[in-house]
Each structure stands twice: as C-alpha cells, then as structure tokens.
C-alpha cells in the first residue's frame, strides 16, 4: 500500500488558490508555497482523503499528496488531479559567456 507524503498549501496562498478559476490538465505548483506535514498510508488519494477527513488536520483544497516515485496529486473541488513541481531556473554564471570554439586542447601537466 502506498505511503503518501502530505504537503500543505501555506495559508498565505490558500485564498488565491480558492479564487482561481478551475483549469484542467496538470497543475504547476511551487515548492515555496507548501510545507511538508507527515504521511498517510492508503491505496489511493481518495482513500487518504477519506482517512484524514475526520482527523485533526483534514486535507483542504490546494493540498498535495505525493506517491513514492514523485507522482503528485492536488486536492481540487472536482477531486484529485495531476500536479507537477515547478522549480526555479538555477543560473551558473556561464549563461552570458561566449561559447568555446575549436578542438579541445590537451591538458597541461
């Protein structure tokens, strides 16, 4: 039975999520908008939702469940839909450097 990692949408983002129009397809989510909060062992996201429904912290709109292997599901009004982490681009500093041309040079000893 899968063990889902629970990611809670931060309160500062919850109002924005509730008022956003529903979109179909994959929902892109930012890690900075979530905090990890425990796990739930259940055969499906819906079973995890049902299990947590009567708990002290039920799943709310915008919360995420992550299966082992990284598959994300987001809790929406219509059920659980696919989600994907959006990670910021990391700049190395070499982006503005000119491209090297010519054959590789042998290493100096």
DSSP file (Angstrom, degrees, kcal/mol; ACC not computed):
  #  RESIDUE AA STRUCTURE BP1 BP2  ACC     N-H-->O    O-->H-N    N-H-->O    O-->H-N    TCO  KAPPA ALPHA  PHI   PSI    X-CA   Y-CA   Z-CA
    1    1 A X              0   0    0      0, 0.0    42,-0.2     0, 0.0    43,-0.0   0.000 360.0 360.0 360.0 131.9    0.0    0.0    0.0
    2    2 A X        -     0   0    0     40,-0.3    40,-1.9    41,-0.1     2,-0.6  -0.288 360.0-141.6 -66.3 147.7    1.5    3.4   -1.0
    3    3 A X  E     -A   41   0A   0     38,-0.2     2,-0.4    40,-0.1    38,-0.3  -0.954  20.3-151.4-108.3 113.3    2.6    5.9    1.7
    4    4 A X  E     -A   40   0A   0     36,-3.2    36,-2.1    -2,-0.6     2,-0.4  -0.688   6.9-137.2 -88.2 133.5    1.7    9.4    0.6
    5    5 A X  E     -AB  39  66A   0     61,-2.6    61,-2.3    -2,-0.4     2,-0.5  -0.758  22.7-137.5 -83.8 136.3    3.7   12.4    1.7
    6    6 A X  E     - B   0  65A   0     32,-2.5    31,-3.4    -2,-0.4     2,-0.5  -0.844  18.6-172.2-101.6 127.5    1.4   15.3    2.6
    7    7 A X  E     -AB  36  64A   0     57,-2.3    57,-3.0    -2,-0.5     2,-0.4  -0.981  12.8-150.3-118.6 121.1    2.2   18.8    1.5
    8    8 A X  E     -A   35   0A   0     27,-3.0    27,-2.0    -2,-0.5     2,-0.3  -0.759  17.4-121.9 -93.8 132.2    0.0   21.6    2.9
    9    9 A X  E     -A   34   0A   0     -2,-0.4    25,-0.2    25,-0.2    54,-0.1  -0.537  38.0-108.6 -67.1 132.5   -0.6   24.7    1.0
   10   10 A X    >>  -     0   0    0     23,-2.8     3,-2.0    -2,-0.3     4,-1.0  -0.352  22.2-119.6 -65.5 145.2    0.6   27.7    3.1
   11   11 A X  H 3> S+     0   0    0      1,-0.3     4,-0.7     2,-0.2     3,-0.4   0.812 111.8  63.5 -56.3 -33.5   -2.3   29.9    4.4
   12   12 A X  H 34 S+     0   0    0      1,-0.2    -1,-0.3     2,-0.1     4,-0.2   0.735 111.0  38.2 -65.2 -20.9   -1.0   32.9    2.6
   13   13 A X  H <> S+     0   0    0     -3,-2.0     4,-2.2    20,-0.2    -1,-0.2   0.573  94.6  84.3-102.3 -14.3   -1.6   31.1   -0.7
   14   14 A X  H  X S+     0   0    0     -4,-1.0     4,-2.4    -3,-0.4     5,-0.2   0.890  89.4  49.6 -63.1 -42.7   -4.9   29.3    0.1
   15   15 A X  H  X S+     0   0    0     -4,-0.7     4,-1.8     1,-0.2    -1,-0.2   0.896 110.9  50.8 -62.3 -40.1   -7.2   32.3   -0.7
   16   16 A X  H  > S+     0   0    0     -4,-0.2     4,-1.0     1,-0.2    -1,-0.2   0.897 110.8  49.1 -63.8 -40.9   -5.5   32.7   -4.0
   17   17 A X  H >< S+     0   0    0     -4,-2.2     3,-0.5     1,-0.2    -2,-0.2   0.922 110.2  50.6 -65.3 -44.0   -6.0   29.0   -4.8
   18   18 A X  H 3< S+     0   0    0     -4,-2.4    -1,-0.2     1,-0.2    -2,-0.2   0.854 113.8  44.2 -63.3 -35.5   -9.7   29.1   -3.9
   19   19 A X  H 3< S+     0   0    0     -4,-1.8    -1,-0.2    -5,-0.2    -2,-0.2   0.588  90.6 103.0 -89.0  -9.8  -10.5   32.1   -6.0
   20   20 A X  S << S-     0   0    0     -4,-1.0     3,-0.1    -3,-0.5     2,-0.0  -0.446  81.7-104.8 -71.5 145.1   -8.5   30.9   -9.1
   21   21 A X        -     0   0    0     -2,-0.1     2,-0.2     1,-0.1    -1,-0.1  -0.376  41.1 -99.1 -67.3 149.4  -10.6   29.5  -12.0
   22   22 A X        -     0   0    0     -3,-0.1     2,-0.4    -2,-0.0    -1,-0.1  -0.487  41.7-169.0 -68.9 134.1  -10.5   25.8  -12.4
   23   23 A X        -     0   0    0     -2,-0.2     2,-0.2     2,-0.1     4,-0.0  -0.947  13.4-135.1-121.6 147.5   -8.1   24.6  -15.1
   24   24 A X        +     0   0    0     -2,-0.4     2,-0.2     2,-0.0    57,-0.0  -0.628  66.0  35.9 -96.8 161.6   -7.9   21.1  -16.5
   25   25 A X  S    S-     0   0    0     -2,-0.2     2,-0.2     2,-0.1    -2,-0.1  -0.508 106.8 -10.6  94.6-167.5   -4.7   19.3  -17.0
   26   26 A X        -     0   0    0     -2,-0.2     2,-0.5    57,-0.1    57,-0.2  -0.455  61.9-142.4 -71.4 134.2   -1.5   19.3  -15.0
   27   27 A X  E     -c   83   0A   0     55,-2.1    57,-2.4    -2,-0.2     2,-0.4  -0.875  11.3-140.9 -97.9 124.2   -1.3   22.0  -12.2
   28   28 A X  E     -c   84   0A   0     -2,-0.5     2,-0.3    55,-0.2    57,-0.2  -0.727  24.0-174.0 -85.2 130.0    2.1   23.5  -11.8
   29   29 A X  E     -c   85   0A   0     55,-2.8    57,-2.9    -2,-0.4     2,-0.5  -0.933  19.6-132.5-127.6 149.3    2.9   24.1   -8.1
   30   30 A X  E >   -c   86   0A   0     -2,-0.3     3,-1.9    55,-0.2     4,-0.2  -0.857  11.6-139.3-103.3 130.9    5.9   25.9   -6.4
   31   31 A X  G >  S+     0   0    0     55,-0.5     3,-1.7    -2,-0.5    -1,-0.1   0.820 101.1  65.4 -56.6 -31.3    7.7   24.2   -3.5
   32   32 A X  G 3  S+     0   0    0      1,-0.3    -1,-0.3     3,-0.0    -3,-0.0   0.704  95.6  58.7 -66.6 -17.7    7.9   27.5   -1.7
   33   33 A X  G <  S+     0   0    0     -3,-1.9   -23,-2.8   -24,-0.0     2,-0.3   0.423 104.1  61.6 -88.8   0.9    4.1   27.6   -1.4
   34   34 A X  E <   -A    9   0A   0     -3,-1.7     2,-0.4   -25,-0.2   -25,-0.2  -0.888  59.0-157.5-129.7 154.5    4.0   24.3    0.5
   35   35 A X  E     -A    8   0A   0    -27,-2.0   -27,-3.0    -2,-0.3     2,-0.2  -1.000  28.5-119.6-129.6 136.9    5.2   22.8    3.8
   36   36 A X  E     +A    7   0A   0     -2,-0.4   -29,-0.3   -29,-0.2     2,-0.2  -0.535  31.8 178.4 -76.5 136.7    5.5   19.0    4.3
   37   37 A X  E     -     0   0A   0    -31,-3.4   -30,-0.1     1,-0.4    -1,-0.1  -0.582  43.4 -70.4-143.9  76.8    3.4   17.6    7.0
   38   38 A X  E     -     0   0A   0     -2,-0.2   -32,-2.5   -33,-0.1    -1,-0.4  -0.204  55.8 -82.2  81.8-165.6    3.5   13.9    7.6
   39   39 A X  E     -A    5   0A   0    -34,-0.2     2,-0.3    -3,-0.1   -34,-0.2  -0.887  19.6-151.6-139.6 165.8    2.3   10.9    5.7
   40   40 A X  E     -A    4   0A   0    -36,-2.1   -36,-3.2    -2,-0.3     2,-0.7  -0.972  12.3-145.4-142.9 128.7   -0.8    8.8    5.0
   41   41 A X  E     +A    3   0A   0     -2,-0.3     2,-0.3   -38,-0.3   -38,-0.2  -0.852  43.6 133.4 -96.8 117.9   -0.9    5.2    4.1
   42   42 A X        -     0   0    0    -40,-1.9   -40,-0.3    -2,-0.7    -2,-0.1  -0.985  62.9-117.1-159.6 156.4   -3.7    4.4    1.8
   43   43 A X  S    S+     0   0    0     -2,-0.3     2,-0.3   -42,-0.2   -41,-0.1   0.725  97.0   6.8 -72.9 -20.5   -4.4    2.6   -1.5
   44   44 A X  S  > S-     0   0    0    -42,-0.1     4,-2.1     1,-0.1     5,-0.2  -0.966  78.5-102.8-152.8 164.7   -5.4    5.8   -3.4
   45   45 A X  H  > S+     0   0    0     -2,-0.3     4,-2.5     1,-0.2     5,-0.1   0.881 122.2  53.5 -58.8 -36.8   -5.5    9.6   -2.9
   46   46 A X  H  > S+     0   0    0      2,-0.2     4,-2.5     1,-0.2    -1,-0.2   0.882 107.5  49.9 -66.7 -37.9   -9.3    9.4   -2.3
   47   47 A X  H  > S+     0   0    0      2,-0.2     4,-2.5     1,-0.2    -1,-0.2   0.879 110.8  50.1 -66.8 -37.4   -8.8    6.8    0.4
   48   48 A X  H  X S+     0   0    0     -4,-2.1     4,-2.3     2,-0.2    -2,-0.2   0.916 110.4  50.2 -65.0 -42.9   -6.1    9.0    2.0
   49   49 A X  H  X S+     0   0    0     -4,-2.5     4,-1.3     2,-0.2    10,-0.3   0.932 112.4  46.9 -58.9 -46.6   -8.6   12.0    1.8
   50   50 A X  H  X S+     0   0    0     -4,-2.5     4,-0.6     1,-0.2     3,-0.2   0.903 111.4  51.4 -63.5 -41.6  -11.3    9.8    3.5
   51   51 A X  H  < S+     0   0    0     -4,-2.5     3,-0.4     1,-0.2    -1,-0.2   0.888 116.3  40.1 -61.8 -40.5   -8.9    8.6    6.2
   52   52 A X  H >< S+     0   0    0     -4,-2.3     3,-1.6     1,-0.2    -1,-0.2   0.603  92.4  89.4 -85.4 -12.3   -7.8   12.2    7.0
   53   53 A X  H 3< S+     0   0    0     -4,-1.3     5,-0.2     1,-0.3    -1,-0.2   0.860  95.8  36.3 -55.2 -41.1  -11.4   13.7    6.7
   54   54 A X  T 3< S+     0   0    0     -4,-0.6    -1,-0.3    -3,-0.4    -2,-0.1   0.355 101.2 102.6 -95.2   4.8  -12.2   13.0   10.4
   55   55 A X  S <  S-     0   0    0     -3,-1.6     3,-0.5     1,-0.1    -3,-0.1  -0.181  90.5 -99.3 -81.7 178.0   -8.7   13.8   11.7
   56   56 A X  S    S+     0   0    0      1,-0.3     2,-0.3    -2,-0.0    -1,-0.1   0.804 120.4  33.6 -65.4 -30.4   -7.4   17.0   13.4
   57   57 A X  S    S-     0   0    0     -5,-0.1    -1,-0.3     3,-0.0    -3,-0.1  -0.715  80.2-173.6-128.7  81.2   -6.0   18.2   10.0
   58   58 A X        -     0   0    0     -3,-0.5    -5,-0.2    -2,-0.3     2,-0.1  -0.300  39.4 -89.4 -68.2 159.2   -8.1   17.0    7.1
   59   59 A X        -     0   0    0    -10,-0.3     2,-0.2   -11,-0.1    -1,-0.1  -0.474  49.0-162.0 -67.3 140.1   -6.9   17.6    3.5
   60   60 A X    >   -     0   0    0     -2,-0.1     3,-2.2     1,-0.1    15,-0.3  -0.743  34.3 -68.5-119.0 168.5   -8.0   21.0    2.2
   61   61 A X  T 3  S+     0   0    0      1,-0.3    15,-0.2    -2,-0.2   -43,-0.1  -0.335 122.0  23.7 -56.5 132.2   -8.2   22.5   -1.3
   62   62 A X  T 3  S+     0   0    0     13,-3.1    -1,-0.3     1,-0.4    14,-0.1   0.196  90.1 129.3  95.6 -15.5   -4.8   23.0   -2.7
   63   63 A X    <   -     0   0    0     -3,-2.2    12,-2.7    12,-0.1    -1,-0.4  -0.361  48.2-137.7 -71.5 154.9   -3.1   20.4   -0.5
   64   64 A X  E     -BD   7  74A   0    -57,-3.0   -57,-2.3    10,-0.2     2,-0.4  -0.855  13.1-159.5-117.2 148.8   -0.9   17.8   -2.2
   65   65 A X  E     -BD   6  73A   0      8,-2.5     8,-2.3    -2,-0.3     2,-0.5  -0.997  13.2-161.2-120.7 132.0   -0.3   14.1   -1.9
   66   66 A X  E     -BD   5  72A   0    -61,-2.3   -61,-2.6    -2,-0.4     6,-0.2  -0.962   5.4-150.2-118.6 122.9    2.9   12.6   -3.3
   67   67 A X    >   -     0   0    0      4,-2.8     3,-2.1    -2,-0.5     4,-0.2  -0.418  41.1 -82.1 -78.4 159.7    3.3    8.9   -4.0
   68   68 A X  T 3  S+     0   0    0      1,-0.3     3,-0.3     2,-0.1    -1,-0.1  -0.462 123.5  42.2 -57.6 134.8    6.6    7.1   -3.7
   69   69 A X  T 3  S-     0   0    0      1,-0.1    -1,-0.3    -2,-0.1    -2,-0.0   0.262 128.1 -85.0 102.6 -10.4    8.3    7.9   -7.0
   70   70 A X  S <  S+     0   0    0     -3,-2.1     2,-0.3     1,-0.3    -2,-0.1   0.435  73.2 153.4  97.2  -0.8    7.3   11.5   -7.0
   71   71 A X        -     0   0    0     -3,-0.3    -4,-2.8    -4,-0.2     2,-0.3  -0.495  30.3-154.5 -67.3 123.5    3.8   11.4   -8.6
   72   72 A X  E     -DE  66  83A   0     11,-0.7    11,-1.6    -2,-0.3     2,-0.4  -0.793  15.3-172.7-104.6 142.8    1.8   14.4   -7.2
   73   73 A X  E     -DE  65  82A   0     -8,-2.3    -8,-2.5    -2,-0.3     2,-0.4  -1.000  11.7-151.3-130.7 133.0   -1.9   14.8   -6.9
   74   74 A X  E     -DE  64  81A   0      7,-3.0     7,-2.0    -2,-0.4     2,-0.6  -0.856  18.6-122.4-107.0 139.1   -3.6   18.1   -5.9
   75   75 A X  E     + E   0  80A   0    -12,-2.7   -13,-3.1    -2,-0.4     2,-0.2  -0.692  43.2 164.8 -81.6 118.2   -6.9   18.3   -4.0
   76   76 A X  E >   - E   0  79A   0      3,-3.1     3,-1.4    -2,-0.6   -58,-0.0  -0.735  54.2 -94.6-124.8 174.4   -9.4   20.4   -6.0
   77   77 A X  T 3  S+     0   0    0      1,-0.3     3,-0.1    -2,-0.2    -2,-0.0   0.832 126.1  47.6 -57.3 -32.9  -13.1   20.9   -5.9
   78   78 A X  T 3  S-     0   0    0      1,-0.3     2,-0.3     0, 0.0    -1,-0.3   0.425 124.4 -92.1 -92.4   0.5  -13.5   18.2   -8.5
   79   79 A X  E <  S- E   0  76A   0     -3,-1.4    -3,-3.1     2,-0.0     2,-0.5  -0.926  71.3 -21.4 126.1-153.2  -11.3   15.7   -6.8
   80   80 A X  E     - E   0  75A   0     -2,-0.3     2,-0.3    -5,-0.2    -5,-0.2  -0.848  60.9-179.9-100.9 130.4   -7.6   14.9   -7.2
   81   81 A X  E     - E   0  74A   0     -7,-2.0    -7,-3.0    -2,-0.5   -55,-0.1  -0.857  36.2 -83.3-125.6 162.1   -5.8   16.0  -10.3
   82   82 A X  E     - E   0  73A   0     -2,-0.3   -55,-2.1    -9,-0.2     2,-0.3  -0.336  46.7-176.0 -65.2 141.3   -2.2   15.6  -11.5
   83   83 A X  E     -cE  27  72A   0    -11,-1.6   -11,-0.7   -57,-0.2     2,-0.3  -0.911  10.5-157.3-134.6 163.0    0.3   18.3  -10.3
   84   84 A X  E     -c   28   0A   0    -57,-2.4   -55,-2.8    -2,-0.3     2,-0.2  -0.997  23.0-116.4-144.6 135.6    4.0   19.0  -11.0
   85   85 A X  E     -c   29   0A   0     -2,-0.3     2,-0.6   -57,-0.2   -55,-0.2  -0.510  23.2-151.1 -68.0 137.1    6.6   20.8   -9.1
   86   86 A X  E     -c   30   0A   0    -57,-2.9   -55,-0.5    -2,-0.2     2,-0.4  -0.960  14.5-163.0-110.2 114.6    7.9   23.9  -10.9
   87   87 A X        -     0   0    0     -2,-0.6     3,-0.1   -57,-0.1   -57,-0.0  -0.776  22.1-110.1-100.5 142.5   11.5   24.6   -9.8
   88   88 A X        -     0   0    0     -2,-0.4     2,-0.2     1,-0.1    -1,-0.1  -0.349  39.3-100.4 -67.2 149.5   13.2   27.9  -10.4
   89   89 A X        -     0   0    0      1,-0.1     2,-0.6    -2,-0.0    -1,-0.1  -0.487  33.2-140.3 -67.9 137.5   15.9   28.1  -13.0
   90   90 A X        -     0   0    0     -2,-0.2     2,-0.4    -3,-0.1    -1,-0.1  -0.900  11.6-149.9-103.3 122.3   19.4   28.0  -11.5
   91   91 A X        -     0   0    0     -2,-0.6    -2,-0.0     1,-0.1     0, 0.0  -0.775  11.9-170.2 -94.4 134.5   21.9   30.3  -13.1
   92   92 A X        -     0   0    0     -2,-0.4    -1,-0.1     0, 0.0    -2,-0.0   0.619  44.3-113.3 -95.4 -15.4   25.5   29.2  -13.1
   93   93 A X  S    S+     0   0    0      4,-0.0     3,-0.4     0, 0.0     4,-0.1   0.234 100.2  92.5  98.8 -13.2   27.0   32.4  -14.3
   94   94 A X    >   +     0   0    0      1,-0.2     3,-1.1     2,-0.1    -3,-0.0   0.492  56.5  91.8 -90.5  -3.7   28.2   30.8  -17.6
   95   95 A X  T 3  S+     0   0    0      1,-0.3    -1,-0.2     0, 0.0    -4,-0.0   0.844  91.3  41.5 -61.5 -34.2   25.0   31.8  -19.5
   96   96 A X  T 3  S+     0   0    0     -3,-0.4    -1,-0.3     2,-0.1     2,-0.2   0.462  92.3 106.6 -94.1  -1.1   26.5   35.0  -20.8
   97   97 A X  S <  S-     0   0    0     -3,-1.1     3,-0.1     1,-0.1     2,-0.1  -0.509  79.6-105.1 -75.8 144.9   29.9   33.6  -21.6
   98   98 A X        -     0   0    0     -2,-0.2     2,-0.1     1,-0.1    -1,-0.1  -0.374  40.9-100.9 -67.3 149.9   30.8   33.1  -25.2
   99   99 A X        -     0   0    0      1,-0.1     2,-0.2    -2,-0.1    -1,-0.1  -0.428  38.1-110.3 -69.6 142.9   30.7   29.5  -26.5
  100  100 A X        -     0   0    0     -2,-0.1     2,-0.3    -3,-0.1    -1,-0.1  -0.512  36.4-163.9 -73.6 142.7   34.0   27.8  -26.8
  101  101 A X        +     0   0    0     -2,-0.2     2,-0.1     2,-0.1    -1,-0.0  -0.910  41.6  35.3-126.2 155.7   35.1   27.1  -30.4
  102  102 A X  S    S-     0   0    0     -2,-0.3     3,-0.1     2,-0.0     2,-0.0  -0.189  94.4 -42.2  94.9 172.4   37.8   24.9  -31.9
  103  103 A X  S    S-     0   0    0      1,-0.1    -2,-0.1    -2,-0.1     2,-0.0  -0.344  72.5 -88.5 -72.4 155.3   39.1   21.4  -30.9
  104  104 A X        -     0   0    0      1,-0.1     2,-0.3    -2,-0.0    -1,-0.1  -0.350  42.0-127.1 -62.9 143.7   39.7   20.6  -27.3
  105  105 A X        -     0   0    0     -3,-0.1    -1,-0.1     1,-0.1     3,-0.1  -0.712  25.5-106.7 -91.8 142.0   43.1   21.5  -26.0
  106  106 A X        -     0   0    0     -2,-0.3     2,-0.2     1,-0.1    -1,-0.1  -0.380  42.3-101.5 -66.0 147.5   45.3   18.8  -24.2
  107  107 A X        -     0   0    0      1,-0.1     2,-0.3    -2,-0.1    -1,-0.1  -0.451  32.9-124.3 -70.2 138.7   45.6   19.3  -20.5
  108  108 A X              0   0    0     -2,-0.2    -1,-0.1     1,-0.1    -3,-0.0  -0.654 360.0 360.0 -83.8 139.7   48.8   20.8  -19.3
  109  109 A X              0   0    0     -2,-0.3    -1,-0.1     0, 0.0    -2,-0.0   0.443 360.0 360.0 -89.2 360.0   50.7   18.7  -16.7
